[in-house]
Amino acid sequence: MLSNKRIQELELVMEFEKVEECFKEVSSWIENVGRKRLKETINLDDSLEMLLQAQKQFKEFDLTASEYCKRGQEALKKMNQWEDLSFVDVHSYRVKLQTYEDQLEEFCTQLDETRHRVCETVRLYEFFDKVRQAICCTEEDIKS
């Protein structure tokens, strides 16, 4: 039994190292690229044309960011199998995993919120553009 416990502990360490390596890459991308790009979308431009361009750029970023989120979530799922191993000392691993999970969850939430905000802002600007065009046409009809 002791031998089995040690084997499972070694398997956990090896699996955790793989997950940690993957998550360090994801975490590094989030900190060095992802958060900066999200901050860039805080102030969206005032014209519909510029806003559509910003939306296009955000969509390209969103594809990459979503892939990193997916990779991080898949790596964390691999470690869920160790939840049932109460006889193996996994506390230190759980603390690290919780830190990674919190960072990933926060970033993915911010990504979702930004995606929604950009989409809604574009829709609002498109609506106002249609209203502006309708007002201009109405003014022209009145002058004629």
N, C-alpha and C positions, 0 to 999 in steps of 0.2 A: 504494500500500500504506500509506503514511504517512497519507494522507487517511482511508482505511478504519479505520486504527487510532484516529485521533482521533475519528471518528464513533462508533466503538464505545465509546470512553472517555466521550464525552458522553452516549451512551445509558445507560451504566452509572451515571453521576452522576445523571441524571434519574430512573432507576428506583430508585436507592438513596435519593434524597430522598423519593420516594413511600413506600417501605418504611420509611424512618426515621421519617417523620411518623406512619404507622400504628403503628409499634412504640413511639414515644414515648407515644402515647395508651394503648397496652396496658401499657407499663411504668409509666406514671403510675398507672393503675388498680390494678395489682398492688401498688405501693408504698403508695398512699394508702387503698385499700379492701381489696384481697384479703388481704394479709398480716395486717391488723388483724382481719378476720373469722375467719381461720384461727386466730389466737391466742385468740379468744373461745371457740373450741370445744375448747380444751385441757382445761378443767375442765368436764366434763359433770355435770349434776345427778344427785342420788342417788335420785330417785323415777322410776318408769317413766313417769308422766304428764308430768313435766317433761322427761324425756329424749325422749319422743315429740314434744313441742313443739319442742325443740331440733333434732331430726332434720328436722322439717318446715321450720323456718327455714333449716337448712343446705341442704336440697334446693333451696330457692329461690335461695340464694346460689350453690350449685353450678351451676345452670343458667347464671347470668350469668358466673360464673368460667370455666366450660367454653367459653362463647362467646368470651371474651377469649383463652383459650388457643388456640382454633381460629383466631381472627383472626391472632394472633401467628405461629402455625405456617404459615399460608398466606402471610403476608408473607415469612417466611424462605424458603419454598419458591421464591418468585419469584426470589430471588437465587441459587438453585442453578444457574441457567443460566449464570452468570458463572464458575463453577468451571473451565470449560474454556478460558477466555481467559488463557492463560499470558503472552501478549505484552502484555496490558494491566496496568498497575500497579494492582492491586486490594488490595494488602496492607492499607492503612489502612481500607478498607471491610470487609475480612474480620475485622480486629481488633474493629471496632464490632459487626459482626454476631455474632461469637463471644460478646461481652459480652451482647448481647440474647438470644441463644440460650441461654446459661447461665442467665440470670435466668428466662427463660420455662420452661426445663426444670425448674429447681429449684421454681418455684411450682407447675407442673403435677404434679410428683411429690408435693409436700406436699398438694396438693388431693386426689390419688388416695389417699394414705395417710390423710388425715382422713376422706374418704368411707368408706373401709374400716373405720376405727376407730369411727366413729359407728354404722355398720350393725352391726358385731359387738357393740358395747356394747348397742345396743337388743336384739339377739337374746339376749344374755346376761341382761339384765334381764327380758325376757319369759319366759325359761326359769325364772329364779329366782322370778318371780311365780307361774308355774304350780306350781312345787314348793311354794311357801309356801301356795298355795290347797289343794293336795293334803294337806299336813300339817295345815292347819286342819280340813279335812273329816275326816281320819282321827282327829284329836283329839276332834272332836264325836261321831263314831261310837263311840269308846271310852267317852266320858262317858255316852252314852245307854244 
